[in-house]
């Protein structure tokens, strides 16, 4: 009977020590715990002046069933690596950032074209609306890539966009035909960059990236190139007379 009482007292003492140690965060995982304790143990427990020293020494320690004690970061560098994709870093991150750069650059170029066609001495508002819509689409493409890169655990890096054609700085696209030709060449360059991202996905055996590029970009890109090719043919045939004005009105619909 006496042995049972002693065993029960030990268990109760163990539970009390557990609660106190959880409060102060003293004991490390795997450390042997002396369950044969008496109530005199608590008379020697460190006072508040010693508590901070013990916590500093054991901040990475935890003892089940204590909850993990994590130090809240107050500055410095956050841990590297991605919980979403895991090490090593997302293999095609650089290629996707390059594509984001291309999409934003294309958007700015199309905005420049839209502004050109809205000039009082050009006044082709159908072309202005067409290129403004194109600018919005390219910016949406860039945003989709940013969201995808974040979803895959990559880092979006906004590169400086200084490699613009001279027409952007001068504001003069030299007429409808030259602008459409420039847009056609721009879309072909964007396509080449997209194919490079797709190939990176193939090289890294990343089926998800390949599917994303195929479903969200490649088909639409080929359609844009075809549309601009047809526009070049029509604008070349129409010249700069009334026919061009009628074609411009058609773009407003």
TORTORTOR-239526 format. One record per residue (C-alpha): residue number from 1; residue in one letter; x, z, y. Coordinates in steps of 0.5 Angstrom, whole numbers, plus 2048, in hexadecimal, padded with zeros to 3 digits. Each point is the difference from the previous one (the first is absolute). Layout:
{atom NUM; A; {X; Z; Y}};
...
This chain:
{atom 1; X; {800; 800; 800}};
{atom 2; X; {806; 802; 805}};
{atom 3; X; {803; 7F9; 7FE}};
{atom 4; X; {7FA; 7FC; 802}};
{atom 5; X; {7FF; 804; 807}};
{atom 6; X; {808; 7FF; 801}};
{atom 7; X; {7FF; 7F8; 7FE}};
{atom 8; X; {7FA; 800; 805}};
{atom 9; X; {804; 803; 806}};
{atom 10; X; {805; 7FB; 7FF}};
{atom 11; X; {7FB; 7FA; 800}};
{atom 12; X; {7FD; 803; 806}};
{atom 13; X; {807; 801; 803}};
{atom 14; X; {802; 7F9; 7FF}};
{atom 15; X; {7FA; 7FD; 803}};
{atom 16; X; {801; 805; 806}};
{atom 17; X; {807; 7FD; 801}};
{atom 18; X; {7FE; 7F9; 7FF}};
{atom 19; X; {7FB; 801; 806}};
{atom 20; X; {805; 803; 804}};
{atom 21; X; {806; 7FB; 7FE}};
{atom 22; X; {7FB; 7FA; 802}};
{atom 23; X; {7FF; 803; 807}};
{atom 24; X; {807; 801; 801}};
{atom 25; X; {802; 7F9; 7FC}};
{atom 26; X; {806; 804; 7FD}};
{atom 27; X; {801; 7FE; 7F9}};
{atom 28; X; {803; 7F9; 7FD}};
{atom 29; X; {7FD; 7FC; 7FB}};
{atom 30; X; {803; 802; 7F9}};
{atom 31; X; {803; 806; 803}};
{atom 32; X; {7FF; 806; 7FB}};
{atom 33; X; {7FB; 805; 802}};
{atom 34; X; {800; 807; 7FE}};
{atom 35; X; {7F9; 802; 7FE}};
{atom 36; X; {802; 807; 7FE}};
{atom 37; X; {7FF; 803; 807}};
{atom 38; X; {7FE; 806; 803}};
{atom 39; X; {7FC; 802; 806}};
{atom 40; X; {806; 802; 803}};
{atom 41; X; {802; 7F9; 801}};
{atom 42; X; {7FC; 7FF; 806}};
{atom 43; X; {803; 805; 804}};
{atom 44; X; {807; 7FC; 800}};
{atom 45; X; {7FC; 7FA; 802}};
{atom 46; X; {804; 7FD; 806}};
{atom 47; X; {7FD; 801; 807}};
{atom 48; X; {7FE; 7FB; 805}};
{atom 49; X; {807; 800; 803}};
{atom 50; X; {803; 7FE; 7F9}};
{atom 51; X; {7FA; 7FB; 7FE}};
{atom 52; X; {802; 7FA; 804}};
{atom 53; X; {807; 800; 7FD}};
{atom 54; X; {7FD; 800; 7F9}};
{atom 55; X; {7FB; 7FA; 802}};
{atom 56; X; {806; 7FC; 803}};
{atom 57; X; {804; 801; 7F9}};
{atom 58; X; {7FA; 7FE; 7FC}};
{atom 59; X; {7FC; 7FB; 804}};
{atom 60; X; {801; 7FB; 7FB}};
{atom 61; X; {7FE; 805; 7FA}};
{atom 62; X; {7F9; 801; 7FD}};
{atom 63; X; {7FE; 804; 7FA}};
{atom 64; X; {7F9; 7FE; 7FD}};
{atom 65; X; {7FB; 802; 801}};
{atom 66; X; {802; 800; 807}};
{atom 67; X; {7FE; 7FA; 804}};
{atom 68; X; {806; 7FB; 802}};
{atom 69; X; {803; 803; 807}};
{atom 70; X; {802; 7FA; 804}};
{atom 71; X; {804; 800; 806}};
{atom 72; X; {7FC; 7FC; 806}};
{atom 73; X; {805; 7FB; 803}};
{atom 74; X; {801; 801; 807}};
{atom 75; X; {805; 7FA; 802}};
{atom 76; X; {805; 7FC; 7FD}};
{atom 77; X; {800; 7FA; 7FB}};
{atom 78; X; {7FA; 800; 7FB}};
{atom 79; X; {801; 7FF; 7F8}};
{atom 80; X; {802; 7F8; 7FF}};
{atom 81; X; {7FC; 7FC; 7FA}};
{atom 82; X; {7F9; 7FF; 7FF}};
{atom 83; X; {7FB; 803; 7FC}};
{atom 84; X; {7FB; 7FA; 800}};
{atom 85; X; {806; 7FB; 7FD}};
{atom 86; X; {805; 805; 7FE}};
{atom 87; X; {808; 7FE; 801}};
{atom 88; X; {803; 7FC; 801}};
{atom 89; X; {7FD; 7FD; 806}};
{atom 90; X; {7FB; 7FB; 800}};
{atom 91; X; {803; 7FA; 7FE}};
{atom 92; X; {7FD; 7FB; 805}};
{atom 93; X; {800; 804; 806}};
{atom 94; X; {804; 7FC; 804}};
{atom 95; X; {7FD; 7FA; 7FE}};
{atom 96; X; {7F9; 802; 802}};
{atom 97; X; {803; 803; 807}};
{atom 98; X; {803; 7F9; 801}};
{atom 99; X; {7F9; 7FD; 7FF}};
{atom 100; X; {7FC; 805; 805}};
{atom 101; X; {805; 7FE; 805}};
{atom 102; X; {7FE; 7F8; 7FF}};
{atom 103; X; {7F9; 802; 800}};
{atom 104; X; {800; 804; 806}};
{atom 105; X; {805; 7FA; 803}};
{atom 106; X; {7FB; 7FB; 7FE}};
{atom 107; X; {7FA; 804; 804}};
{atom 108; X; {804; 800; 806}};
{atom 109; X; {802; 7F9; 800}};
{atom 110; X; {7F8; 7FE; 7FF}};
{atom 111; X; {7FE; 805; 806}};
{atom 112; X; {805; 7FC; 804}};
{atom 113; X; {7FD; 7F9; 7FE}};
{atom 114; X; {7F9; 803; 801}};
{atom 115; X; {802; 802; 807}};
{atom 116; X; {803; 7F9; 801}};
{atom 117; X; {7FA; 7FD; 7FE}};
{atom 118; X; {7FC; 804; 805}};
{atom 119; X; {804; 7FE; 806}};
{atom 120; X; {7FC; 7FD; 806}};
{atom 121; X; {804; 7F9; 7FF}};
{atom 122; X; {7FF; 800; 7F9}};
{atom 123; X; {7F9; 803; 7FE}};
{atom 124; X; {7FF; 7FF; 7F9}};
{atom 125; X; {7FC; 806; 7FE}};
{atom 126; X; {7FF; 7FE; 7F9}};
{atom 127; X; {807; 800; 7FF}};
{atom 128; X; {801; 806; 804}};
{atom 129; X; {7FB; 803; 7FB}};
{atom 130; X; {803; 7FD; 7FA}};
{atom 131; X; {807; 803; 801}};
{atom 132; X; {7FD; 807; 802}};
{atom 133; X; {7FC; 800; 7FA}};
{atom 134; X; {807; 7FE; 7FC}};
{atom 135; X; {804; 806; 804}};
{atom 136; X; {7FA; 805; 7FE}};
{atom 137; X; {801; 7FE; 7F9}};
{atom 138; X; {808; 800; 800}};
{atom 139; X; {7FF; 807; 803}};
{atom 140; X; {7FB; 802; 7FA}};
{atom 141; X; {805; 7FD; 7FB}};
{atom 142; X; {806; 805; 803}};
{atom 143; X; {7FB; 806; 800}};
{atom 144; X; {7FE; 7FF; 7F8}};
{atom 145; X; {808; 7FF; 7FE}};
{atom 146; X; {801; 807; 804}};
{atom 147; X; {7FB; 803; 7FC}};
{atom 148; X; {802; 7FD; 7FA}};
{atom 149; X; {807; 803; 801}};
{atom 150; X; {7FE; 807; 802}};
{atom 151; X; {7FC; 800; 7F9}};
{atom 152; X; {806; 7FE; 7FC}};
{atom 153; X; {804; 805; 803}};
{atom 154; X; {804; 7FC; 805}};
{atom 155; X; {802; 801; 807}};
{atom 156; X; {7FD; 7FB; 806}};
{atom 157; X; {806; 7FE; 804}};
{atom 158; X; {7FE; 7FC; 807}};
{atom 159; X; {806; 7FB; 801}};
{atom 160; X; {801; 7FE; 807}};
{atom 161; X; {7FD; 7F9; 801}};
{atom 162; X; {804; 7FC; 804}};
{atom 163; X; {801; 7F9; 7FC}};
{atom 164; X; {7FA; 7FD; 803}};
{atom 165; X; {800; 7F9; 802}};
{atom 166; X; {801; 7FE; 807}};
{atom 167; X; {7F9; 7FE; 802}};
{atom 168; X; {7FE; 807; 7FF}};
{atom 169; X; {804; 802; 806}};
{atom 170; X; {7FF; 7FA; 804}};
{atom 171; X; {7F8; 800; 7FF}};
{atom 172; X; {800; 7F8; 7FF}};
{atom 173; X; {7FE; 7FD; 7F9}};
{atom 174; X; {800; 7F9; 803}};
{atom 175; X; {7F9; 7FE; 7FE}};
{atom 176; X; {7FC; 801; 7FA}};
{atom 177; X; {804; 7FC; 7FB}};
{atom 178; X; {806; 803; 801}};
{atom 179; X; {7FD; 807; 7FF}};
{atom 180; X; {7FC; 7FE; 7FA}};
{atom 181; X; {807; 7FD; 7FD}};
{atom 182; X; {803; 807; 802}};
{atom 183; X; {7FB; 804; 7FD}};
{atom 184; X; {800; 7FC; 7F9}};
{atom 185; X; {808; 801; 800}};
{atom 186; X; {7FF; 807; 801}};
{atom 187; X; {7FB; 801; 7FA}};
{atom 188; X; {805; 7FD; 7FC}};
{atom 189; X; {805; 805; 802}};
{atom 190; X; {7FB; 805; 7FE}};
{atom 191; X; {7FF; 7FD; 7FA}};
{atom 192; X; {807; 800; 7FE}};
{atom 193; X; {801; 807; 801}};
{atom 194; X; {7FA; 802; 7FC}};
{atom 195; X; {802; 7FC; 7FA}};
{atom 196; X; {807; 804; 801}};
{atom 197; X; {7FC; 807; 800}};
{atom 198; X; {7FC; 7FD; 7FA}};
{atom 199; X; {807; 7FE; 7FC}};
{atom 200; X; {802; 807; 802}};
{atom 201; X; {7FA; 803; 7FC}};
{atom 202; X; {802; 7FB; 7FA}};
{atom 203; X; {807; 802; 800}};
{atom 204; X; {7FF; 808; 800}};
{atom 205; X; {7FA; 7FF; 7FB}};
{atom 206; X; {7FB; 802; 805}};
{atom 207; X; {7F9; 7FD; 7FE}};
{atom 208; X; {7FC; 804; 805}};
{atom 209; X; {804; 7FD; 806}};
{atom 210; X; {800; 7F9; 7FD}};
{atom 211; X; {7F8; 801; 7FF}};
{atom 212; X; {800; 803; 807}};
{atom 213; X; {803; 7FA; 804}};
{atom 214; X; {7FD; 7FB; 7FB}};
{atom 215; X; {7F9; 803; 802}};
{atom 216; X; {800; 802; 807}};
{atom 217; X; {805; 7FA; 803}};
{atom 218; X; {802; 7FA; 7FC}};
{atom 219; X; {7FA; 7FD; 7FF}};
{atom 220; X; {7FE; 801; 808}};
{atom 221; X; {807; 7FE; 802}};
{atom 222; X; {7FF; 7F9; 7FC}};
{atom 223; X; {7F9; 7FF; 803}};
{atom 224; X; {803; 801; 807}};
{atom 225; X; {806; 7FB; 7FF}};
{atom 226; X; {7FB; 7FB; 7FE}};
{atom 227; X; {7FB; 801; 806}};
{atom 228; X; {806; 800; 805}};
{atom 229; X; {802; 7F9; 7FC}};
{atom 230; X; {7F9; 7FD; 801}};
{atom 231; X; {800; 802; 807}};
{atom 232; X; {807; 7FD; 802}};
{atom 233; X; {7FD; 7F9; 7FD}};
{atom 234; X; {7F9; 801; 804}};
{atom 235; X; {804; 802; 807}};
{atom 236; X; {805; 7FA; 7FF}};
{atom 237; X; {7FA; 7FB; 7FF}};
{atom 238; X; {7FC; 803; 806}};
{atom 239; X; {806; 800; 805}};
{atom 240; X; {7FF; 803; 806}};
{atom 241; X; {7F9; 7FD; 802}};
{atom 242; X; {7F9; 802; 7FF}};
{atom 243; X; {800; 800; 7F9}};
{atom 244; X; {805; 806; 801}};
{atom 245; X; {7FB; 804; 804}};
{atom 246; X; {7FA; 7FF; 7FB}};
{atom 247; X; {805; 802; 7FA}};
{atom 248; X; {801; 806; 805}};
{atom 249; X; {7F9; 802; 800}};
{atom 250; X; {7FF; 7FF; 7F9}};
{atom 251; X; {805; 806; 7FF}};
{atom 252; X; {7FC; 805; 804}};
{atom 253; X; {7FB; 7FF; 7FA}};
